[in-house]
């Protein structure tokens, strides 16, 4: 877990980043209000995966 800065929801410096045991997934959450977000480093990968067209059999 690592401190990351200010929470845009409660305006306090209580945001932390947490990762899974493999280090592949990360997310940020506020320790004060409990709001959570997907970590910003993962967003470009999600956008690329969503833009790949789906192939279907005829």
C-alpha positions in Angstrom: 0.0 0.0 0.0 1.3 3.4 -0.9 0.1 7.0 -0.2 -1.0 8.7 -3.4 -2.4 12.1 -2.5 -5.7 14.1 -2.3 -9.2 12.6 -2.6 -11.4 14.6 -5.0 -14.5 13.5 -3.1 -13.7 14.4 0.5 -10.8 16.8 -0.3 -8.4 15.2 2.2 -5.0 13.8 1.7 -6.0 10.2 2.4 -5.7 8.3 -0.9 -3.7 5.1 -1.0 -2.8 2.7 -3.8 -3.1 -1.0 -3.2 -2.1 -3.9 -5.4 -2.8 -7.6 -5.5 -0.2 -10.2 -4.6 1.0 -10.7 -8.1 1.4 -6.9 -8.7 -0.7 -7.0 -11.9 -3.7 -5.1 -10.7 -3.8 -1.8 -8.8 -6.5 0.5 -7.4 -6.7 3.6 -5.4 -9.0 4.2 -2.5 -9.7 6.9 0.1 -9.1 5.8 3.7 -11.4 8.6 4.9 -14.6 8.3 2.7 -14.0 4.9 1.2 -14.4 5.9 -2.5 -12.3 3.8 -4.8 -10.9 4.1 -8.4 -9.1 2.0 -10.9 -5.5 3.1 -10.8 -4.6 5.5 -13.6 -1.8 3.2 -14.9 -4.4 0.6 -15.9 -6.8 2.9 -17.8 -4.9 3.0 -21.2 -4.9 -0.9 -21.3 -8.6 -1.0 -20.6 -9.3 1.5 -23.4 -7.2 -0.5 -25.9 -9.0 -3.7 -24.9 -12.4 -2.0 -25.4 -11.5 -0.7 -28.8 -10.7 -4.1 -30.3 -13.5 -5.1 -32.6 -15.2 -8.4 -31.8 -15.1 -11.1 -34.5 -18.1 -13.3 -35.1 -18.7 -16.4 -37.2 -21.0 -16.1 -40.1 
